[in-house]
Amino acid sequence: MEAKAHLRYARISPRKVKIVCDLIRGKDTRTAEALMQATPKAGCELMLKLLKSAVANAENNNEMDPENLYVSECFANPGPILKRGRARARGSSSRILKRTSHITIVVAEKE
C-alpha cells in the first residue's frame, strides 16, 4: 500500500527540485526529513512540507504505521512556464522564462 502527496504549480524550476528528489528517493521518512532540514537547497522547504503531507496521508487515510514508511517514489515534472519580458538595449526586449513544477512524493510501508 502507498500514499501520495502532490504539489502543483510550484514556482521553482524542476531542475532544482530534482536534486532534492534524488537525495531522498529510497530513504526512510525520518532520514529524508533530517536530510532536507540539513541541506541548503531551494527545493528543500517545499519538499519537506510535501513529505510531511504524504506521511500524514498514509497515517490518516490508509492507516499505515508512520515508523515503517519510506520514500518509494519522488519526482518533479515541469509545469506551465510564465513568460515575461525584460527591457534591453535599443528599445528591444528579451524573454525571461519563469518555470513551474509539479512535484509528487509517494511513500510506502517496508515489508
N, C-alpha and C positions, 0 to 999 in steps of 0.2 A: 504494500500500500504506500502511496506517496501523496504529498500535499504540495501545492504550488502557491506562489505569490508573483504577481505581475506588477510592473511599474511601466506605465506607458507615457510617451511624450516627455521623457526626462530631458531637460535642457543640458545635456552633456554629450560629447562625442562618443560613439560606440567604441572607438579605438581606445579611449581612456578607460572605459568600463571593462573591456575585455582583459586588460592587465589584471584587474582585481578578480575577475571571474576565474582566470587560470590559477590564481593564487589559492582560492578556496575550494575549487572543484575536487570532490572526493574526500574532503576532510570532515570530521565530525563537527557538529554545530558549535560546540563550545570552543574548539580550536579555531574555527573560522571566524567566530566573533572576536576572539582575542587577537588574531592576526589583523583583522580590519581595524581594530582600535589602535593598534601599534603602527600601522602603515600610513605614511603621509601622502596618500594618493587622492585625487579629486573625487573618484567614484566611491570611495570607502564609506562616506557618510550615508549616501543613498542606499548602498548595498547592505549596510549594517541594519538600517531600518527595514529593508525588504526581507532580510534573513529573519529578523525577529517576527515579522508578519507571517512568514512561511511556517515558522515553528509554532506560532500561536494557532494558525490554521490547522496544522497537524494535530495539535493537542485538543482543540475545541471541536473541530468538525469531524475528525476521523478517530478520535480517542487513542492517539498514539502516545507512547511514552517519550517525553522530550529528552530524556537522558540517552536514548538509543538512536537518535536521529543523526543523519549525515547528509551532506550536500551531494545529491546524486547527479543533478544537472544544474548548470548555471550558464546562461548565455545572454548576449546583448545583440539585438538586431537594430539596424538603422531605421529611424522613423522619418517623418517628413522633414525636409530641410527648409529653414526660413531663409529667404534670400533678401539681403539688404545691400544698400549701396554706400560707397564712401567717395567723397569728393577727391578728385585727383587733379593733376596739373592740366592747364589749358582748357578748363571747363568740362573735362571728361569725368567719368566715374569708373570705379572698379567694383566688382561684386564681392560681397562678403557672405559666406555660407555659414549659417548658424545651425549646426547639426543637432538632431534629437535622437533619442534611443528608446527602444522598447526592451526592458530588462526582465528576465524571468529566472526565478530560483525555484528548484524542485528539491524537496527533502524527502528522504525515505528512511525506514527503520532498518537497522542492521539485523541480519539473520543469524 
